[in-house]
């Protein structure tokens, strides 16, 4: 009897009621929520983050293709007619319970034909990420891109390098957009840096009609001497889409021009030179104090002071400071009583370009 009870108890424990069976996961990647789009010339670049989870909150096992959907001049996409199919990423996702992989950003490019670029035109995009069986959980968020024509920069001529700027006379063929919708931008990249910056931007001129080529001046005033730069020009346009939202898009850039600006420009000659005899120093010495207006060049290194006696010709003036002066002042203590001294000052930049000498100033040392 004891043996039978033990066996019965064991059977009771082993035959507990099972839970409700879990349906198999459909392995449908969640819809993309961060689709972004930008246009440059004829090309629209789309990017999004590949979903990490399925609609069942499990890791995606394996991806299929991603379909890029597009409609023209329609507010919403209701069903996807793909314009591009992006192949599945090479890596398979891990099963539920395994570590999630890092997020992947996917990029695709869509080319817009010339015929599709019309005033007030726009394209609406969405993406649909499929699983390995070609099924999806639906469309992503939808984004709009203007398709209006945009002005196009032509080849840049060689620029003029002046003391404070690199000056381009850029030719741009105008679009049918309104002048206040476009800006012309000068871009610069230091060779080998891989980083482009906008250094100048002007509004499109009010004059000029669609198809006309106009010339505009663009200046880079922030360059550094002796560096190698690559320049291009782009047009940046804005257009209002439905709902009053303003979207920005760009032209193709002009061909690049390489420039190495060499500094052969001296600073401006100093102004406002004054010479004042200030009496007797303690200990018996005499001195003349010189002051002048400071130069404002970015590459200024300092100043030189030149002196001659009144009866001597200007060509005999000699430099009397042993090193460059970093401030616009100097005290001349090497003077003799009963003599009139005539002074002038020059400015020198970091590449040793020296300015013309200032107007002279004279001072008499009493006997």
C-alpha positions as CSV (number, residue, x, y, z in Angstrom):
1,X,0.0,0.0,0.0
2,X,2.8,2.4,0.8
3,X,4.4,1.6,-2.6
4,X,1.2,2.3,-4.5
5,X,0.7,5.7,-2.8
6,X,4.1,6.8,-3.7
7,X,3.7,5.8,-7.3
8,X,0.3,7.5,-7.5
9,X,1.8,10.7,-6.1
10,X,4.6,10.7,-8.6
11,X,2.1,10.3,-11.5
12,X,0.0,13.2,-10.2
13,X,3.0,15.6,-10.0
14,X,4.3,14.6,-13.5
15,X,0.9,15.3,-15.2
16,X,0.4,19.0,-14.3
17,X,-1.9,21.1,-16.5
18,X,0.2,22.6,-19.4
19,X,0.0,26.4,-20.1
20,X,-1.6,27.8,-23.3
21,X,0.6,27.2,-26.3
22,X,2.4,30.2,-27.7
23,X,1.8,31.0,-31.4
24,X,5.0,31.1,-33.5
25,X,6.5,34.5,-34.1
26,X,5.7,36.0,-37.5
27,X,9.2,37.5,-37.5
28,X,7.9,40.9,-38.9
29,X,10.4,43.7,-38.4
30,X,8.8,46.7,-36.8
31,X,8.1,49.6,-39.2
32,X,10.9,52.2,-39.6
33,X,10.1,55.4,-37.6
34,X,13.1,57.6,-38.5
35,X,13.2,57.8,-42.3
36,X,15.0,61.0,-43.5
37,X,15.5,62.4,-47.0
38,X,17.6,65.1,-48.6
39,X,18.0,66.2,-52.2
40,X,21.1,67.4,-54.0
41,X,20.7,68.0,-57.7
42,X,19.0,65.0,-59.3
43,X,19.6,62.7,-56.4
44,X,17.5,62.1,-53.3
45,X,19.4,60.4,-50.4
46,X,17.3,58.4,-47.9
47,X,18.5,57.0,-44.6
48,X,16.9,55.1,-41.8
49,X,17.7,52.8,-38.9
50,X,17.2,49.1,-39.4
51,X,14.6,47.8,-36.9
52,X,16.1,45.6,-34.2
53,X,12.9,43.9,-33.1
54,X,9.8,42.3,-34.5
55,X,6.2,43.3,-33.8
56,X,6.3,40.4,-31.2
57,X,9.1,42.1,-29.3
58,X,11.7,39.5,-30.3
59,X,14.9,40.0,-32.2
60,X,14.5,39.8,-36.0
61,X,15.9,36.4,-37.1
62,X,16.6,37.3,-40.8
63,X,15.8,40.2,-43.0
64,X,14.6,40.3,-46.6
65,X,14.8,43.3,-48.9
66,X,13.7,46.8,-48.0
67,X,11.4,48.4,-50.5
68,X,11.7,52.2,-51.1
69,X,8.3,53.5,-52.0
70,X,7.7,56.8,-53.9
71,X,4.7,58.7,-55.2
72,X,4.8,62.1,-57.0
73,X,2.7,65.0,-56.0
74,X,0.6,63.0,-53.6
75,X,0.3,63.6,-49.9
76,X,0.3,60.0,-48.7
77,X,1.4,56.6,-49.9
78,X,-1.3,54.0,-49.3
79,X,0.4,51.0,-50.9
80,X,4.0,50.6,-51.9
81,X,5.1,50.7,-55.5
82,X,8.8,50.2,-55.1
83,X,11.3,52.5,-56.9
84,X,14.3,50.8,-55.3
85,X,14.9,47.5,-53.5
86,X,17.7,47.5,-50.9
87,X,19.2,44.0,-50.4
88,X,19.0,42.4,-46.9
89,X,22.0,43.1,-44.7
90,X,24.5,40.3,-44.7
91,X,24.3,39.6,-40.9
92,X,21.6,37.4,-39.4
93,X,19.9,38.6,-36.2
94,X,20.1,36.5,-33.1
95,X,17.2,34.7,-31.6
96,X,15.2,35.9,-28.6
97,X,17.3,36.0,-25.4
98,X,20.5,36.7,-27.3
99,X,22.3,40.0,-27.2
100,X,20.9,42.5,-29.6
101,X,23.2,43.8,-32.4
102,X,24.2,47.4,-32.8
103,X,21.9,49.6,-34.8
104,X,22.6,49.9,-38.4
105,X,21.9,53.0,-40.6
106,X,20.8,52.1,-44.1
107,X,21.2,54.6,-47.0
108,X,19.6,54.5,-50.5
109,X,19.7,56.9,-53.4
110,X,16.9,57.7,-55.8
111,X,17.5,59.6,-59.1
112,X,14.9,62.1,-60.1
113,X,14.5,62.7,-63.9
114,X,14.6,66.1,-65.4
115,X,10.9,65.6,-66.5
116,X,10.0,65.0,-62.8
117,X,11.5,68.3,-61.7
118,X,8.6,70.8,-62.0
119,X,7.7,74.0,-60.1
120,X,5.8,73.1,-56.9
121,X,6.5,69.4,-57.5
122,X,7.3,67.1,-54.7
123,X,7.9,63.4,-54.0
124,X,6.6,61.4,-51.0
125,X,8.8,58.5,-49.7
126,X,8.4,55.6,-47.3
127,X,10.2,52.4,-46.8
128,X,9.0,48.9,-46.1
129,X,11.3,46.4,-44.3
130,X,10.5,42.8,-45.2
131,X,11.4,39.6,-43.5
132,X,13.0,36.6,-45.3
133,X,9.6,35.4,-46.4
134,X,8.8,38.7,-48.1
135,X,6.4,40.0,-45.5
136,X,6.4,43.3,-43.6
137,X,4.5,45.0,-40.8
138,X,3.8,48.1,-42.9
139,X,5.2,51.4,-44.1
140,X,7.6,53.7,-42.3
141,X,7.0,57.3,-41.5
142,X,6.6,59.3,-44.7
143,X,8.8,62.2,-45.8
144,X,8.4,64.8,-48.6
145,X,11.1,66.2,-50.9
146,X,10.7,69.2,-53.2
147,X,11.2,68.5,-56.9
148,X,11.3,72.1,-58.2
149,X,14.1,73.0,-60.6
150,X,17.1,74.7,-58.9
151,X,19.8,77.2,-60.2
152,X,23.0,75.5,-61.3
153,X,26.6,76.8,-60.7
154,X,29.0,76.7,-63.7
155,X,32.7,76.0,-63.6
156,X,34.6,78.4,-61.3
157,X,37.3,80.6,-62.8
158,X,40.6,81.1,-61.1
159,X,40.1,83.5,-58.1
160,X,41.8,86.7,-57.4
161,X,43.8,86.6,-54.2
162,X,44.0,90.0,-52.4
163,X,45.4,91.0,-49.0
164,X,42.3,90.1,-47.0
165,X,40.2,87.7,-49.2
166,X,40.1,85.1,-52.0
167,X,37.6,86.4,-54.5
168,X,35.6,84.3,-56.9
169,X,33.4,85.6,-59.8
170,X,31.0,82.7,-60.0
171,X,28.6,82.1,-62.9
172,X,25.2,80.6,-62.1
173,X,22.4,79.6,-64.5
174,X,19.1,80.7,-62.9
175,X,16.1,78.5,-62.3
176,X,12.4,79.4,-62.3
177,X,12.3,79.8,-58.5
178,X,11.7,83.2,-57.0
179,X,14.9,85.1,-56.1
180,X,14.2,85.0,-52.3
181,X,14.0,81.2,-52.4
182,X,17.7,80.7,-53.3
183,X,21.1,81.5,-51.8
184,X,24.5,81.0,-53.4
185,X,27.1,79.4,-51.2
186,X,30.9,79.2,-51.4
187,X,32.3,75.9,-49.9
188,X,35.9,75.3,-48.8
189,X,37.8,72.1,-47.9
190,X,41.4,72.0,-46.8
191,X,43.0,69.4,-49.0
192,X,43.2,66.0,-47.3
193,X,40.9,67.1,-44.4
194,X,37.7,65.5,-45.6
195,X,35.7,68.3,-44.0
196,X,33.9,70.9,-46.0
197,X,32.7,74.2,-44.6
198,X,30.6,77.0,-46.0
199,X,32.7,80.2,-46.0
200,X,30.4,82.7,-47.7
201,X,26.7,82.9,-48.7
202,X,24.8,85.6,-50.6
203,X,21.1,85.9,-51.6
204,X,20.3,85.4,-55.3
205,X,20.1,88.7,-57.1
206,X,16.6,90.1,-57.7
207,X,17.4,90.7,-61.4
208,X,17.7,87.8,-63.9
209,X,15.2,85.4,-65.4
210,X,15.0,81.6,-65.7
211,X,17.7,80.2,-68.0
212,X,19.9,83.3,-67.7
213,X,23.5,83.0,-66.4
214,X,24.5,85.7,-63.9
215,X,27.9,86.5,-62.4
216,X,28.2,87.0,-58.6
217,X,31.1,87.7,-56.3
218,X,31.8,85.3,-53.4
219,X,34.6,86.0,-51.0
220,X,36.5,83.8,-48.5
221,X,37.8,86.1,-45.8
222,X,38.7,83.4,-43.2
223,X,41.4,81.5,-45.1
224,X,45.0,81.0,-44.0
225,X,48.0,81.7,-46.1
226,X,50.1,78.9,-47.7
227,X,47.4,76.2,-47.2
228,X,45.9,74.2,-50.1
229,X,42.2,74.6,-50.4
230,X,39.5,73.1,-52.7
231,X,36.6,75.4,-53.5
232,X,33.1,74.8,-55.0
233,X,29.8,76.7,-55.2
234,X,26.3,75.3,-54.5
235,X,22.9,76.8,-54.6
236,X,20.7,76.2,-51.6
237,X,16.9,76.6,-52.1
238,X,13.8,76.5,-49.9
239,X,10.2,75.7,-50.8
240,X,7.1,75.4,-48.8
241,X,5.4,72.0,-48.9
242,X,1.8,71.2,-47.8
243,X,1.0,72.4,-44.3
244,X,3.3,75.4,-44.7
245,X,6.4,73.4,-43.8
246,X,9.6,74.7,-45.5
247,X,12.0,72.2,-47.0
248,X,15.6,72.9,-48.1
249,X,17.4,71.3,-51.1
250,X,20.7,71.9,-52.9
251,X,22.1,72.0,-56.4
252,X,24.9,69.8,-57.6
253,X,28.2,71.6,-56.7
254,X,30.3,73.3,-59.3
255,X,33.6,71.5,-60.3
256,X,36.2,72.2,-57.6
257,X,39.1,74.7,-58.0
258,X,42.3,74.2,-56.0
259,X,43.9,77.4,-54.6
260,X,47.2,77.9,-52.6
261,X,47.1,81.5,-51.4
262,X,50.6,82.9,-51.1
263,X,51.1,85.9,-48.9
264,X,53.0,88.6,-50.9
265,X,51.0,91.4,-49.3
266,X,52.6,93.8,-46.8
267,X,50.5,95.3,-44.0
268,X,49.2,98.8,-44.3
269,X,51.7,101.5,-43.4
270,X,51.1,102.7,-39.8
271,X,49.4,106.0,-39.2
272,X,49.2,108.6,-36.4
273,X,52.9,108.6,-35.5
274,X,53.8,111.1,-32.7
275,X,57.2,111.9,-31.1
276,X,57.4,113.6,-27.7
277,X,60.5,114.7,-25.8
278,X,59.8,113.9,-22.1
279,X,62.6,115.5,-20.2
280,X,65.3,113.9,-18.1
281,X,65.3,110.4,-16.8
282,X,66.4,109.7,-13.3
283,X,70.2,109.4,-13.6
284,X,70.6,112.1,-16.2
285,X,69.4,110.4,-19.5
286,X,67.0,112.0,-22.0
287,X,64.4,110.1,-24.1
288,X,61.8,110.6,-26.8
289,X,58.5,108.6,-26.6
290,X,56.9,107.4,-29.9
291,X,53.3,106.3,-30.3
292,X,51.2,105.4,-33.3
293,X,47.9,103.8,-34.3
294,X,47.8,100.0,-34.1
295,X,47.5,98.0,-37.3
296,X,44.6,95.5,-37.5
297,X,45.9,92.8,-39.8
298,X,45.3,89.2,-38.6
299,X,48.9,88.2,-39.4
300,X,50.7,91.2,-38.0
301,X,54.0,90.3,-36.3
302,X,55.1,93.7,-35.1
303,X,56.7,97.1,-36.0
304,X,60.1,98.6,-36.9
305,X,61.1,102.2,-36.0
306,X,63.5,104.1,-38.3
307,X,65.4,107.3,-37.3
308,X,67.5,110.0,-39.0
309,X,68.7,113.4,-38.0
310,X,67.0,116.4,-39.5
311,X,69.9,117.4,-41.7
312,X,70.3,113.9,-43.2
313,X,68.4,112.7,-46.3
314,X,65.4,110.3,-45.8
315,X,67.4,107.5,-47.3
316,X,69.8,107.4,-44.4
317,X,67.1,106.5,-41.8
318,X,68.2,103.4,-39.9
319,X,66.2,100.9,-37.9
320,X,66.8,101.5,-34.2
321,X,64.8,98.7,-32.5
322,X,66.8,95.4,-32.1
323,X,63.7,93.2,-32.3
324,X,60.2,93.6,-33.6
325,X,57.9,95.7,-31.4
326,X,54.7,94.0,-30.5
327,X,53.0,97.2,-29.3
328,X,52.6,100.5,-31.1
329,X,55.0,102.4,-28.9
330,X,58.8,102.9,-28.5
331,X,61.1,104.9,-26.2
332,X,64.3,106.2,-27.8
333,X,66.9,106.8,-25.1
334,X,69.9,107.0,-27.4
335,X,69.6,110.7,-28.1
336,X,71.8,113.8,-27.9
337,X,71.0,117.3,-26.7
338,X,70.6,120.0,-29.3
339,X,69.5,117.6,-32.0
340,X,66.3,117.2,-34.0
341,X,65.4,113.6,-34.7
342,X,63.0,112.4,-37.5
343,X,61.2,109.1,-37.1
344,X,59.1,106.8,-39.2
345,X,57.5,103.4,-38.5
346,X,56.7,100.2,-40.6
347,X,54.6,97.2,-39.9
348,X,55.7,93.6,-40.5
349,X,53.6,90.4,-40.9
350,X,54.5,86.8,-39.8
351,X,55.9,86.1,-43.3
352,X,58.3,89.1,-43.1
353,X,56.4,91.3,-45.5
354,X,57.2,94.8,-44.5
355,X,54.9,97.8,-45.1
356,X,55.8,101.2,-46.4
357,X,57.1,103.5,-43.7
358,X,54.6,105.9,-42.1
359,X,54.6,109.7,-42.4
360,X,57.6,111.1,-40.5
361,X,57.4,112.8,-37.1
362,X,60.2,114.9,-35.7
363,X,61.2,116.1,-32.2
364,X,63.9,118.5,-30.9
365,X,66.0,117.6,-27.9
366,X,66.8,120.9,-26.0
367,X,70.4,121.7,-25.0
